[in-house]
């Protein structure tokens, strides 16, 4: 049971070029989502998935916990892909 009367739930949602979607990160504030989505992008998506990302949306839940919908608040930058270090 939530103790807050108006919980703030935010998420980063990946939208792929084929229109499919994937939850990337869930947080209690927009600042928390902005701080964590880039690491989640690197950890959760493989190379093929990263290459097919069209956009990353930051969304906020609007409504009661059992009756509401997600509202897009911002478009987040797609993180640069970190290159793996090769043995020399």
N, CA, C and O of each residue as an XYZ file, in Angstrom:
352
protein
N       0.836     -1.183      0.000
C       0.000      0.000      0.000
C       0.881      1.246      0.000
O       1.848      1.330      0.757
N       0.547      2.196     -0.838
C       1.294      3.443     -0.897
C       0.849      4.369      0.222
O      -0.343      4.499      0.500
N       1.818      5.011      0.861
C       1.505      5.950      1.927
C       1.308      7.362      1.409
O       0.772      8.212      2.120
N       1.730      7.623      0.187
C       1.604      8.957     -0.378
C       0.207      9.144     -0.963
O      -0.387      8.207     -1.496
N      -0.302     10.354     -0.859
C      -1.603     10.623     -1.456
C      -1.481     10.816     -2.958
O      -2.416     10.517     -3.700
N      -0.335     11.314     -3.416
C      -0.107     11.542     -4.843
C       1.304     11.094     -5.210
O       2.193     11.934     -5.343
N       1.532      9.792     -5.378
C       2.883      9.337     -5.705
C       3.320      9.834     -7.080
O       2.521      9.890     -8.014
N       4.576     10.187     -7.189
C       5.140     10.604     -8.467
C       5.936      9.433     -9.022
O       6.956      9.048     -8.451
N       5.490      8.881    -10.102
C       6.186      7.762    -10.719
C       6.598      8.188    -12.124
O       5.775      8.627    -12.926
N       7.872      8.050    -12.395
C       8.450      8.447    -13.675
C       9.130      7.243    -14.308
O       9.553      6.320    -13.611
N       9.232      7.258    -15.640
C       9.923      6.171    -16.327
C      10.597      6.677    -17.593
O      10.221      7.701    -18.164
N      11.608      5.921    -18.010
C      12.232      6.118    -19.316
C      11.784      4.940    -20.169
O      11.942      3.782    -19.782
N      11.227      5.247    -21.326
C      10.684      4.238    -22.221
C      11.401      4.324    -23.559
O      11.424      5.380    -24.191
N      11.987      3.207    -23.991
C      12.649      3.149    -25.292
C      11.597      2.845    -26.350
O      10.773      1.946    -26.182
N      11.635      3.604    -27.442
C      10.791      3.321    -28.603
C      11.733      2.935    -29.739
O      12.619      3.701    -30.118
N      11.525      1.728    -30.276
C      12.378      1.219    -31.345
C      11.844      1.650    -32.712
O      10.702      2.095    -32.832
N      12.674      1.513    -33.726
C      12.302      1.938    -35.077
C      11.085      1.195    -35.616
O      10.388      1.717    -36.485
N      10.812     -0.019    -35.118
C       9.635     -0.770    -35.579
C       8.373     -0.422    -34.782
O       7.314     -1.006    -35.015
N       8.481      0.531    -33.840
C       7.333      0.956    -33.047
C       7.159      0.217    -31.734
O       6.338      0.614    -30.907
N       7.918     -0.851    -31.526
C       7.818     -1.568    -30.254
C       8.460     -0.727    -29.149
O       9.246      0.180    -29.420
N       8.112     -1.045    -27.904
C       8.575     -0.270    -26.759
C       9.171     -1.186    -25.702
O       8.862     -2.376    -25.644
N      10.037     -0.608    -24.861
C      10.637     -1.353    -23.761
C      10.856     -0.408    -22.588
O      11.398      0.685    -22.750
N      10.428     -0.841    -21.405
C      10.692     -0.070    -20.200
C      12.187     -0.104    -19.927
O      12.782     -1.178    -19.848
N      12.789      1.058    -19.785
C      14.223      1.142    -19.561
C      14.556      1.426    -18.103
O      15.477      0.826    -17.548
N      13.812      2.339    -17.476
C      14.137      2.746    -16.112
C      12.887      3.297    -15.442
O      12.082      3.975    -16.080
N      12.725      3.009    -14.162
C      11.588      3.482    -13.387
C      12.114      4.193    -12.155
O      12.998      3.676    -11.471
N      11.580      5.381    -11.860
C      12.048      6.135    -10.705
C      10.938      6.946    -10.068
O       9.828      7.024    -10.593
N      11.251      7.553     -8.919
C      10.258      8.329     -8.180
C      10.269      9.805     -8.555
O       9.397     10.559     -8.123
N      11.252     10.227     -9.358
C      11.318     11.626     -9.776
C      11.952     11.703    -11.157
O      12.615     10.768    -11.608
N      11.735     12.838    -11.820
C      12.361     13.022    -13.130
C      13.881     13.069    -12.987
O      14.601     12.570    -13.851
N      14.368     13.665    -11.902
C      15.819     13.729    -11.676
C      16.411     12.334    -11.513
O      17.500     12.056    -12.014
N      15.702     11.464    -10.819
C      16.180     10.095    -10.626
C      16.236      9.350    -11.961
O      17.187      8.612    -12.217
N      15.234      9.538    -12.803
C      15.224      8.886    -14.118
C      16.355      9.433    -14.988
O      17.066      8.667    -15.638
N      16.522     10.752    -14.999
C      17.610     11.353    -15.788
C      18.980     10.854    -15.329
O      19.886     10.681    -16.145
N      19.130     10.626    -14.030
C      20.412     10.177    -13.486
C      20.691      8.702    -13.769
O      21.854      8.299    -13.804
N      19.657      7.889    -13.973
C      19.871      6.450    -14.084
C      19.640      5.811    -15.431
O      20.052      4.671    -15.643
N      18.988      6.513    -16.358
C      18.608      5.833    -17.594
C      19.797      5.491    -18.489
O      19.749      4.497    -19.214
N      20.865      6.294    -18.455
C      22.008      6.021    -19.328
C      22.714      4.723    -18.945
O      23.100      3.944    -19.817
N      22.884      4.488    -17.649
C      23.499      3.233    -17.200
C      22.602      2.050    -17.560
O      23.094      1.001    -17.977
N      21.297      2.215    -17.402
C      20.358      1.148    -17.758
C      20.420      0.852    -19.255
O      20.334     -0.306    -19.664
N      20.569      1.889    -20.068
C      20.682      1.732    -21.520
C      21.868      0.826    -21.859
O      21.750     -0.079    -22.686
N      23.006      1.073    -21.218
C      24.213      0.281    -21.480
C      24.072     -1.154    -20.968
O      24.555     -2.090    -21.604
N      23.412     -1.327    -19.821
C      23.323     -2.642    -19.189
C      22.230     -3.533    -19.767
O      22.418     -4.746    -19.867
N      21.096     -2.961    -20.148
C      19.942     -3.774    -20.523
C      19.818     -4.062    -22.012
O      19.287     -5.104    -22.395
N      20.295     -3.164    -22.850
C      20.144     -3.339    -24.293
C      21.412     -3.928    -24.897
O      22.525     -3.542    -24.539
N      21.225     -4.872    -25.824
C      22.392     -5.398    -26.531
C      22.687     -4.492    -27.733
O      21.951     -3.540    -27.991
N      23.755     -4.789    -28.458
C      24.178     -3.934    -29.571
C      23.088     -3.771    -30.625
O      22.868     -2.671    -31.132
N      22.406     -4.867    -30.956
C      21.347     -4.806    -31.962
C      20.203     -3.906    -31.499
O      19.699     -3.089    -32.270
N      19.796     -4.057    -30.245
C      18.710     -3.226    -29.715
C      19.113     -1.753    -29.692
O      18.319     -0.885    -30.056
N      20.338     -1.471    -29.268
C      20.807     -0.079    -29.226
C      20.771      0.558    -30.611
O      20.444      1.737    -30.747
N      21.104     -0.218    -31.632
C      21.137      0.329    -32.993
C      19.738      0.616    -33.535
O      19.588      1.364    -34.501
N      18.716      0.025    -32.918
C      17.343      0.206    -33.397
C      16.531      1.209    -32.571
O      15.331      1.365    -32.797
N      17.174      1.888    -31.620
C      16.457      2.857    -30.787
C      16.131      4.099    -31.612
O      17.015      4.715    -32.208
N      14.864      4.452    -31.635
C      14.426      5.659    -32.338
C      14.397      6.842    -31.377
O      14.837      7.939    -31.720
N      13.876      6.613    -30.172
C      13.772      7.684    -29.185
C      13.677      7.085    -27.785
O      13.333      5.915    -27.616
N      13.985      7.906    -26.792
C      13.774      7.534    -25.394
C      12.886      8.619    -24.794
O      13.254      9.793    -24.761
N      11.721      8.210    -24.324
C      10.763      9.155    -23.762
C      10.795      9.098    -22.239
O      10.861      8.020    -21.648
N      10.749     10.273    -21.614
C      10.565     10.320    -20.168
C       9.085     10.596    -19.935
O       8.537     11.588    -20.415
N       8.453      9.697    -19.186
C       7.016      9.795    -18.967
C       6.694      9.835    -17.479
O       7.432      9.305    -16.648
N       5.573     10.477    -17.167
C       5.087     10.583    -15.794
C       3.707      9.951    -15.720
O       2.883     10.140    -16.615
N       3.454      9.197    -14.646
C       2.142      8.600    -14.431
C       1.173      9.685    -13.999
O       1.473     10.468    -13.098
N       0.017      9.732    -14.636
C      -1.007     10.718    -14.308
C      -2.274      9.973    -13.910
O      -2.833      9.220    -14.707
N      -2.721     10.183    -12.690
C      -3.935      9.535    -12.213
C      -3.669      8.738    -10.955
O      -2.580      8.788    -10.383
N      -4.672      8.010    -10.539
C      -4.535      7.176     -9.352
C      -3.744      5.925     -9.716
O      -3.622      5.591    -10.894
N      -3.202      5.227     -8.710
C      -2.403      4.035     -9.018
C      -3.137      2.981     -9.847
O      -2.514      2.266    -10.632
N      -4.439      2.880     -9.679
C      -5.184      1.848    -10.406
C      -5.961      2.373    -11.613
O      -6.596      1.595    -12.325
N      -5.916      3.671    -11.846
C      -6.638      4.237    -12.992
C      -5.932      5.509    -13.451
O      -6.140      6.585    -12.891
N      -5.121      5.374    -14.447
C      -4.395      6.525    -14.964
C      -3.719      6.162    -16.265
O      -4.028      5.139    -16.876
N      -2.795      7.004    -16.685
C      -2.060      6.737    -17.920
C      -0.729      7.488    -17.890
O      -0.530      8.399    -17.087
N       0.175      7.084    -18.782
C       1.490      7.703    -18.881
C       1.416      8.911    -19.801
O       0.788      8.861    -20.859
N       2.064      9.998    -19.389
C       2.133     11.218    -20.189
C       3.604     11.497    -20.485
O       4.426     11.549    -19.570
N       3.931     11.676    -21.757
C       5.306     11.991    -22.132
C       5.621     13.421    -21.719
O       4.904     14.355    -22.077
N       6.703     13.581    -20.962
C       7.123     14.886    -20.461
C       8.325     15.443    -21.218
O       8.485     16.658    -21.332
N       9.177     14.541    -21.738
C      10.396     14.985    -22.419
C      10.947     13.845    -23.260
O      10.615     12.678    -23.053
N      11.789     14.207    -24.204
C      12.548     13.227    -24.967
C      13.978     13.284    -24.454
O      14.596     14.348    -24.424
N      14.498     12.130    -24.051
C      15.851     12.052    -23.503
C      16.851     11.750    -24.613
O      16.503     11.144    -25.626
N      18.074     12.171    -24.417
C      19.141     11.903    -25.384
C      19.459     10.417    -25.412
O      19.462      9.748    -24.378
N      19.727      9.913    -26.607
C      20.154      8.522    -26.735
C      21.637      8.477    -26.377
O      22.446      9.146    -27.019
N      22.002      7.693    -25.353
C      23.409      7.651    -24.926
C      24.323      7.118    -26.025
O      23.922      6.288    -26.841
N      25.544      7.607    -26.027
C      26.550      7.077    -26.935
C      26.911      5.675    -26.477
O      26.939      5.391    -25.280
N      27.185      4.808    -27.426
C      27.542      3.431    -27.101
C      28.996      3.399    -26.656
O      29.882      3.913    -27.339
N      29.226      2.785    -25.496
C      30.597      2.637    -25.003
C      31.260      1.494    -25.749
O      30.704      0.400    -25.848
N      32.442      1.748    -26.268
C      33.181      0.703    -26.971
C      33.895     -0.175    -25.958
O      34.493      0.317    -25.001
N      33.825     -1.473    -26.180
C      34.500     -2.411    -25.285
C      36.008     -2.303    -25.478
O      36.488     -2.122    -26.597
N      36.743     -2.414    -24.384
C      38.200     -2.380    -24.470
C      38.688     -3.702    -25.044
O      38.216     -4.772    -24.659
N      39.624     -3.619    -25.956
C      40.193     -4.833    -26.534
C      41.546     -5.091    -25.902
O      42.256     -4.160    -25.522
N      41.894     -6.352    -25.794
C      43.187     -6.717    -25.209
C      44.301     -6.322    -26.164
O      44.202     -6.545    -27.371
N      45.349     -5.740    -25.628
C      46.476     -5.307    -26.470
C      47.601     -6.292    -26.395
O      48.634     -6.100    -27.035
